[in-house]
Amino acid sequence: MSAMRDNQIHLRSKGPSDSRGPLATFIAGISATKIQRVGKMLGALAFHLDVSHRRIVRRNLKFIHPDWPPGKIRKLSKRVFQNLGITITEILQMTCLSKEEILGKAKIHGVKNLIDALKGGQGAIMISAHLGNWEMAAMVGPLYLDTPINAVAKKLRFEFINNLVVNLRTRFGCKVIDKEEALPQMRKALRQGEILGILIDQGARSRESVGITFFGRRVRATSAASLLALRCKSPVVPAFCVRDAGGKLNLLIEPPLKLVRTRNLRADLKTNTQIMTDVVEKAVSKYPEQWFWVHKRWKKYYPRLYPEFSAKRKRRRIRKRKKILAGKI
């Protein structure tokens, strides 16, 4: 590997692609400073207009940090929206960037951890979270390592938006695995020695998850990464793409986790999923404004946090029941 120094890589842009149109060239040329400025403005606007998600962010923060004063909760809530605005603006620009420009957008730290993990021949499970710019990590990895990253993702509700996101993710070598019935494809990717990327910070259905704690509160979390690590003997490598104080993106790749392997599969799944979630919790604690606090993360065990959601779900169930009784389903 070239350009490696102190376990840190920073590949600089080699200029725009000649095949781009004038609009794409213009968007690609917007400086990181301006991207951040626009993103913060959009995020601040969303903070004032999007009342429902603002409530979710505040409730989540207050739930996790009950000792925080209201002023601190409000300040961090606004920063959460601003960082989401920056991420969305960055993603929009990413659709117009060349390979070299994508590589120049982030510093990569600890890449040797991932390279060494791949030497065993069982692939590697790269766990991450909706932290910083998680989409950038899926694009930088294949470009630098020349090894496919298979990203497990849930299909978005609106097909047009889903197609846009899939096209973005697959531009430079990332492959998308639909979350529904994904296990066989995930296992195949690992047995081919490839990288499997899983975001593990959101909820999952009961049959696909285990009960653990996140910030000291009960949640359900996907056990897929733990199951595959045990079945395929694949190393699990945490990686997070976050912004530093100056706004520069940094892809932080940590050493493989030390997992527990006993004869009790159920207990091992729970223990190892907790180990992985603890790593996510540590990263979120370090960069709290960059995590996706708009997610109703604790709804399974603490539905009182989101009364509007509970009421909406109840109304949806009633409508479905009426349709069944009417013979429409």
Sequence and secondary structure as in RCSB ss.txt:
>XXXX:A:sequence
MSAMRDNQIHLRSKGPSDSRGPLATFIAGISATKIQRVGKMLGALAFHLDVSHRRIVRRNLKFIHPDWPPGKIRK
LSKRVFQNLGITITEILQMTCLSKEEILGKAKIHGVKNLIDALKGGQGAIMISAHLGNWEMAAMVGPLYLDTPIN
AVAKKLRFEFINNLVVNLRTRFGCKVIDKEEALPQMRKALRQGEILGILIDQGARSRESVGITFFGRRVRATSAA
SLLALRCKSPVVPAFCVRDAGGKLNLLIEPPLKLVRTRNLRADLKTNTQIMTDVVEKAVSKYPEQWFWVHKRWKK
YYPRLYPEFSAKRKRRRIRKRKKILAGKI
>XXXX:A:secstr
  S BTTEE        TT  HHHHHHHTS HHHHHHHHHHHHHHHHHH HHHHHHHHHHHHHH TTS HHHHHH
HHHHHHHHHHHHHHHHHHHTT  HHHHHHTEEEE HHHHHHHHTTSS EEEEE SBS HHHHHHHHHHHH S EE
EEE   SSHHHHHHHHHHHTTTT EEEESTT HHHHHHHHHTT EEEEE SS   GGGEEEEEETTEEEEEE HH
HHHHHHH   EEEEEEEE TTS EEEEE         S HHHHHHHHHHHHHHHHHHHHHHSGGGB TTS TTTT
T GGG HHHHHHHHHHHHHHHHHHHTT  
